Amino acid sequence: MILAEFAKYLQNHNEELITHKVKPLELLHKWLFEVINKNPKNNVEKIVHKEILYAQNNQGEYTIIGKSDSGRKLVTSLINFCKSYENYNHAKWMETIEKNFHKNTQ
């Protein structure tokens, strides 16, 4: 449920992800910041508020921590999802590069 909401957020930024202007982990930070800094209206937002601690200092550095065992598993799952999404986009990019290379050598 939470991963599905985050996946929608990633899809809304798909063009930026494909062109490597932004990385999925950067979008995770932005998404969590947006969700945590507003009043929760649905179950996903309520769970994120309850399970995840988001802290940011004056230099813009941030930390994302699970407040409980389930919160830590949620943070780990979100980070793994970001890494998997990034690997998928990289593989698609490599495939495009290879196709163009083979097309130009023929």
N, C-alpha and C positions, 0 to 999 in steps of 0.2 A: 504494500500500500504506500509506504513512504518512498521506497525506491521508484515506484511508478510515478509519483508526483515529481520526484527529482528528474526522472527520465523525461517527463514532459517539459520541464524547465530546460534541460539540455537540448531537446528538439527545437525549442524556441530560439536557441542560440546556435543552431547547427551550422549556419554559414560561417560564423566566427570560428567554430571548432574545425571545420574542414580546411579553412584557410590558415589555420594555426595562429590566429590572432589572440586566442585565449585557450587555456587548457581546462579540461574538466574539473581538476582540483580547484582552480581559481573560481570556476562557476559554483562549485560546492560551497566555497566560502561566501560568495555573494548570496546564494540561495538561503543558506542558514542565517546569514545576517538579516536578510529581508524577513524571513519567517519569525525569527526570535525577537525582532524589534517591532512587531505589531501584535495586536491582541489576537489570540488564536480564535479562529472562526470554525474550523472543522477538526476532525479527529487527527489528521496528519499534523496540523499545527500544534494541537494540544500535546500530542506525543513528543514532538520535537522540543517543545517548551519544557516538558516534564523530564525528558531523558538526556538532553544535551545542554552542556554549559559552553557558551561562546564568550570568550574574553578577548578584548583588543586593547593594546596600549596606545600611547600618544604617537608613536612612530608608525602605526598602522600594522604592526605585527599582531597576529591573532593566534589563539589556541582554541581547539575544539576538543572537548572532553566529555565522555559519557559519565553521567551522574551515578549510574548503577551498572550492574552487570549487563542488563539488557541495553542500557544506553551505550556502553562500550562496544557491544556487539553491533549495535546500529551504526555507530561511527565507523567501525571497521568495515561493515558492509557497504556503507556509502563510499568510503575511500577505495575499496576493492572494485566497486562498480565504476568509479571514475577511471581507475587504472585500466580496467577492461575496455571501457569506452575509448580511451586514448589508444590502446593497442589496436582496436578495431579500425579506428580512423587512420592510424599509421599504416596498417595493412592495406586498406583501400587506396591510400596515397601511393604506396609502393607499387601496387597493381597498375595504377594509372601511369606511373613513371615507366614501368616495364613495358606496357603496351605501346606507349609513345616511342620508347627506345627501339623496340622491334619494328615498329611501323616505319621509322626513319632509316633503319638499316636495310630494309628490303628494297 
